[in-house]
Amino acid sequence: MSSFSPSPYTYGALGKVAIVGSAPAISDFHKWLHPEIAIASAPMPLGRLDAAGLTAMGERLAQVFDFIHTYDHSDLAFFSCTSGSLIGGEGYDEKLCQLCAEAAHTETAYTTSTAVRQAFETLQVQKMSIITPYPDDVNVAERDFFAGKGFTVYNINGIPTADPNNRKLIYKIPPQDIYDFAIAHTHPDADVCFLSCTGMRVLDLIQPLEEALGIPVVTSNQTALWLMGRYFGHHSDAARQRLGRLFQL
């Protein structure tokens, strides 16, 4: 009979992060965060994937984070949605960070777009190609958001789905299709390829794409995991080994 080997880690010893988002990928964060970072999470339903639907989701954030706080203490709050945290334009992500921190009763809060911007700055990249599963109007809002932050957006291209306003179709996009689309739509002068959306299954594509493109590859959930880990002072071995150049800095 095999012997039992207890884990050397204590779950929650480094602290707890409260995460609210609409994508099923939140359930995978335990696999990538350091094992001593605890998670309290709650879903944020998103109806139609357009400016109105994303804005309405932001308006419900405080209620959900406040609900989490009623039964659990957290040290950090995180809103996990890329387009939903930038749809309001300049200053919108900072506004949501303040709102989430107040509702969750934490000193600090981040959004996905905040994490992405900090990742770009850490990697010292400026010129990008952005790959999304979004409809055109959301892509325009994202392009304008990052351009307004001083980045050069060579192109932003949406992977076609049967209904670009149906967020449930995003998780069904085969990773191979995302890989091929990114290869075909990364501008030759870009110094970073950004795969934007917390709902796309792309974490396992980071290393292969970095090898093929020769530039850093940034994804929404990758930057979230990176920023959470940096906040608590520790990244997991799995993240350092498999989630690209960002985790080597």
Steps between C-alpha positions, in 0.01 A plus 500: 500500500639840403580742780323834535716810456340812644537825311773728632269796439220649708207616289433869558823564691594783261151647492177485305386661176133564420439453127186596310464429129282358226738240354522134610880528501487639856456143617845422356684768697569256785719301259728796433512714814742418778339230719504729804280762331133436574216598266146614568314533169157587373358503145395821329238423235547676167209517261573639157869557422483864398562840657163507677536149643855559619408831661207341680734234638724769645203660670433177693857449619467670837203283591687176426820598682295616796327160503837323510606721789194403703626143537874521439793734566728568205828686466473587131206551262521421129249561220572237236379638168709676237242679288276558802777687680583735213168555324453835676816648349769708667505462877233230506725223633627727778141584590409131518806423711387753759142375489606136544739576786231690688237231449736214588652693794854447370784751478566411135303387198597431142322435173619296204573809291706638790697174510555507124633856508739418783619192311573709189698746710696221673583336166589845361290446188327775308381378160234234495269276306181411687299183439149482646170310464305828525261679264627803310364766736674344800822467301485870417457583870798281591721647228416852614560411866854374446581767246388754759752351743779574253535157338521447125226263384595378153189289471218347699324203342203300625485125453169433324228304681143419405384791717766748619257639759459162670775467761415129553656420162841637601598204718412266212761647262758222450847600626651393167276751322615774737864405441462507122309830510766660720779387270316640198407832660809604696655804335867446404605814691306421817706445813217321681200286404207549736229231516218697657213333685472308824275247329744374235692180573849630430730443799650190338562698180732758655827308473437360147399844372799670659727248331328542164472880507823582681328763718321496836144374501264653754157364588227629729507219756877473490536863607237454771690206646827690474370812674326305776816301563710815503261662749540207742872466426499149352435329166441129462758273338247410230450866405872572490565197285209523252354849478759676290753778520291712735562255784876505438531866604 
